Amino acid sequence: MLKNLSKKLLQCLGLICLVSSIFAAGNPTPLPAKQVFQPSVELVDPNNFIIQWQIRAGYFLYADRFHLSLPTDSTLNLGDIRYPKTVKKIDSLGHENAVYRNNLVLPVGVLGQQSGSANLRLQFQGCSDSGFCYPPECYDIHLTFDEQHALIATSIDPANTPVRKNISDQNQSIETILSSHYHSFALLTFFGLGLLLAFTPCVLPMVPVLSGIIVGHGAISTRKAFSLSLSYVLSMASTYAALGMIVALLGKNLQIAMQTPIVIGGFAALFVLLAFSMFGLFDLKLPVSWQAKLAQTNKSHSNGQYFGAAAMGCLSSLILSPCVTPPLVGVLGYIAKTGNLGFGAAALFALGFGMGTPLLLIGTSAGKLLPKTGIWMNAIKSLFGFMLLGIAIYLLQRILDPSVIMVLWASLSIIGGAYAGAFSRTTNHREKIHQGFGIILFIYGVLLFVGASMGSTNYFHPLENIFQTKQLNTKLDGNSRSPATLVHTLEQLNTVLENAQQQHKLIILDFYADWCTSCKVIDKAFAASSSLQKKLRNFSIIKLDITNNGPAEQALLTKYQVIAPPTFIFLDENLVEIPGTRLVGELTSGEFLSHLNLLKS
């Protein structure tokens, strides 16, 4: 059976490779940008130089993507750039663009006001006729003037840092991949992005859910474990694709709409019921009459099991992972601009399937590694029962007070420790090891209880309030972040923005929600970085709390076209968003600090 399963997997991989090779054969790999349009500069006279490109056949430069800028402290004066005549290019969507082909020469006039060297920043972007678009190119032009302020030398080389306009422009790169004709490459890219997202906090809670489904069937073959896991993952990926189309068409994120107390409470209750069934308190089965009807229709009731796994995959996508990711935002932007729902949905399905691939491997391996019968199977089912209870608490922490959640975790740890044998008589080494883990869990649960009674909500330092090793966190800034102003409505935001504008600082809008796991991970990472906290003092930080997801919160999302948290938007002193600087999804403190350094450069 395993051999047949392996053959099927190899056949699927072979088919994917064959399709990819067909696409690749019709779409040759594009050349590096340096081989397509490498710029050069040439001195003309003491006040003029030219920038020129030899553009390869089949490639072009956009006429509206040229930008020549001076540093803020420059003493140079630039004359008007005399652009040559353009040609028309109709893209695959029917849009007309002005472009340059073959040989391009741009004369530039300069007036030096002192001797020595001076720099210019050149930016441009090009594409191929086959549909592949290169990222914007950035170069530094170096000019040398003599004592009479005459231009005597020129040179050019790639810029060391990107210009402000392109700081972390994630959406543009994602849309560039989608807009190319390399659809097979794009789908494989999104599958790879999904694999990376599979290990984020918004996906990891699905592991015990799927594992619990597999374990709940008792003795199960590897083949059936694979089939159940595939049902779960395919449903999850399909739901992810459908949600993307709903957001693109209606501007409503169904995942956010599902983060209400009633829905979360109901889903947490479902996990509690599943956990109790793992402990053997009762069996979750379809009514006998339903089973008989399914048996008559399908000659077995196994399809009902697959349907249950698929339903749980759909619900997990809606409830467990409401956070936004850069690939998701990029695809939604592509759909909004092009109206290509089909390919956008395919990209999101590939992204969702990539996110579910580790789950597929975990679920399939469970069918082979789990014991088939005996007392060990009951112990394994009980373990996953505790894990499902943990998922229920994980969901409830979005809607309940942190002190209550602290008590729930303490209770789970104490009961788990007792169940693991903390107070049982041991007769062999294996039982002593179990007892040791049980004692650790029991002691940890007691510490959580004591910490909760003292007002602590820190799971890792439950006794911090007793020893006063840290200051209490303020409610205003979330989780020990740099001082931030909390707002819930547009009226509050407008008032805060007016006050922030008077400080003459760049403004950071931080979209946050209590049910956003990635938001909490970011908060903790930022609070632990002293260098980032020091840097943030130079900014005005406004935290937009959309936890309740009511009309007021929806107005905040609509105003700045935000899909979901975590999202960071950067405004200049005129309260205008700085182009290309928006950040979405989970990121580290180092990445955010680098982003701020580029922003201030």
Disulfide bonds with the S-S distance in Angstrom:
Cys127-Cys133 2.23
